Amino acid sequence: MAALIAFAFVTISRERVQAGILRADPDAILADATLRPLALRWGAEVFASHCAACHGAGGAGDSTVGAPNLTDADFLYGQGRATEIEQIVRHGIRSRDPRGFSLASMPAYATVRPDLTEPLPPLTPREIEEVTQYVLAFSGHATDPAPASRGGVLFGAKAGCWDCHSEDARGDSAIGAPDLADGSWLYGDGSHDSIRRSIAYGRAGMSPAFKDLLSAAQIRDVSIFVASLAPPPSAAPPHRGK
């Protein structure tokens, strides 16, 4: 009987705290000495069960599959705030949820029809190499200035890369278009082959929509936990993409 009473007390206490977490401003919870520790503890449990398989146990990501590093200050979507993360957890990325993110899919320029939604022309192998050299030039790794220069023209004209990545290639975190000039790579290691592969065959990573799998409390908790992994938005450098 004593054990049942203790269990009921713990359950009621957790429900009360969780209700407070749900009522609170998500972006303020990490600064709340009462709500923070429990939200992080419960969020860590959800992360281990549903997120660690792709993002790693510590949230460092996996560039072989395009799972973002959640522990740095470089954000693919938004600025790392809990409210932004909660939107992604709830509705996903390319998850077929109409409220999820789905705009910034990388076209496959080595194919006849690079993009299924936009009438983009394919690029020749030489043109793909030139755009590759242009992107490599941001990190000082271009092997030939002339192809890199021609790649810059293609980036802004025929290929239309600027439409997502911006004219300065710094990306757009409003739609999830990576920053190509910051030395941080969502896929691969920034090598010639990994960049060329992305340009030639495209990228379209997916994050599930958890709205039908997790409760509102679990979604809130794991969003707080993920927000805690990176430096606070106010201390983060102004990245616009990853």
N, C-alpha and C positions, 0 to 999 in steps of 0.2 A: 504494500500500500504506500509506504514511504517513497519507494522508487517511482510509483505512478504519479504521486503528488509532485515530486521533484521534476519529473519529465514534463508534466503539465505546466509547471511554473516556468521552466526554461522555454517551452513552446510559446507560451503567452508572452513572455518577455521578448523573445525573438520577433514575434509578430508585431509587437508594439514598436520596437526599434525599426523594423523593416518598414512599417507604415510611416514612420518619421523620415526614413530615407526616401521613400516615394513622394512624400509631400515636399521635401526640401528642393531647393535649386540644385540640380546635379553639379553645376560648376562650382558650388560653394561647399560641397561635402568634404572635399579633401582638406579644407581649412577648419572643419568642425571636429573638435577634439572628441566629441561623444560619438558621432556617427561614423567618422573616418575608419577607426580600427575594425569595426564590425562589417562595414561595407567592403573593406579590403579583404577581410578573412573570407566572407561569403563569396565575394567576386573571384578570389583565387581558386576556390573550389569549382566554380563554373568554368573558369578559364582552363583549368587542368582537364576537365571533362570534355569540353567542346572546342577549344581554340588551340591548345598546345600541340596538337597533332600536326598543324601547319606552321604555326608561329614559333614553335619550340617551347620548352618548359619555362624558360626565362623570358620569352617574348622577343628574342633576337632575330626571328624570321628565318627565311630560307630562300636565297636568291636563285636556287636551282628551279624552284616552282613559282617564284614571284610572290612569296609571302612576305609582306613588309616587316622590317625591323621596328618593333613597337617601343624600343627603349631609347631611341635617339631623338633629336629635336628636328628631324626632317619628316614632314608630314605629307602624305600623298593626297589626303582629303582634309580640308580644313586646317586648323591649328592645334589639334590634339586636345580639344576641350571635351569634357564628358558628354555634353549635349550632342556634339558632332559624332562622337564614337557611338553613342546610343542609337543614333539614326542608322549608322552602318550595321550595328548588331541586329537591330530590329528588321531592317529591310534589305540589307545585303548589297553586294556589288555584282552586277550582271547575274542576278539570281532569278530573273523573270518576275520579280516583284515590281509592280508599276511605280512604287515609291522609292525604289532603290536606285543607286547610281549605275548608269549604263552608257554614258556618252563617250568616254575616252577609251575606246578600243583601238589598239594599234593595227593599222592596215597591213596586209601582206603584199608588199609591192612586187614580189617576184611571181605573183599569180596573175591570171588574166583579169580577174575582178578583185582588186585589192580590198575593197570594202563593200559590204552587202547593203549598206544604207546610203552611201555617197558615191557619185559617179567619178571616182578617182582613176586616173590612168595608171597602168603598170609602169614599172621602171625597168630599164635594161640592166643586165649584170654590171655594165660599166657605170651606169647612173647610181646603182645601189652602192657600188664601191665609192663613188664620189661623195654621196651623202654620208657614208660611214666615215670617210676621211674628215668630213666637215665636223661631225660629232666628236671624233677623236681629237680634233684640234682644240676643243675646249679644255682638255686636260693636258695639252702639249704633246700628244702622242701621234699626231698626224705624220705620216711618212713622206708626204709629198704636198707642198703648198698649192700647186696648180689644181689637182683633183679636189682638194678641200675647198678651194675657192669656187669651183664649178658646183660642188655639192651645196654650198651656201645658196647659190642661185636656185638650185632645184628645191632646197628646203623651203624657200619662200615663194616659189612659183609652181612648177609642175606638180611636185609631190604634195604641196599644201600642208606641210608639217606645222607651219606657224599657227594654223587655225586652232590646234590644240596646245601645242608647246609654246606658243607666243613667238613673236618675231625675234626676241632675244634668247629663245630656247630655255627660258627659265621656268616653263611649265605653268600650270593653272590648277591650283588646289581646289577650286570651286567645282571642277569636273573630274579631277583625278589624273590630270596629264602631268607626267613626271618632269622634273627639272633635269635637263640634260647637261647642265654646266656646273653642277655642284660636287661632282665626284662621288655621289651616292647612287647606287644602282639597285633597282628593283629586281632586275633579272641579270644574272651573270656578274662579271667582275669589271666591266668597263673595257674589256679587251676587244681587239679588232673583230674576232670571230663572234663574240656574243652580241656586239652591236650590229654587225652585219646580219646575223640571224634574226634579230628583232625586226630590222627593216625589211628583210626579204620575206619572212613568213609570219610576221605579226605577233601580237601578244594580246591576251584577253583573260586575265586572271579573274577568278570568281570567289566571292565570299558569300556564304549562305545567308538567307534571311531566317532569323531565329524567332520571329514573332509567333510562330505556331508551335515551336519546340520548347521555348523557355517562357517562364512566367514574367510578368512585368517587373517583379522584384529581382529575379535573376538577371534580366537584361540590364536593369539599373546597376546592380552590384558589379557585374563584370565590366560595364562601361567605366565605372569609377576605378576599378582595379587597373584596367588598361591605361586610363588617363594617368594613373600614378606611376607607370613604368617610365614615362618620358619626363624630361625637365618641364617645369611649369610653363605654360604658353607665354607668360610675361617675361620669362628668362630665356626663351628660345630665340635663336637668330631668325630673321625674316625669310624663311624658305617658302617657295610657292609651289613646290611639288617634290616628288620623290622618284 
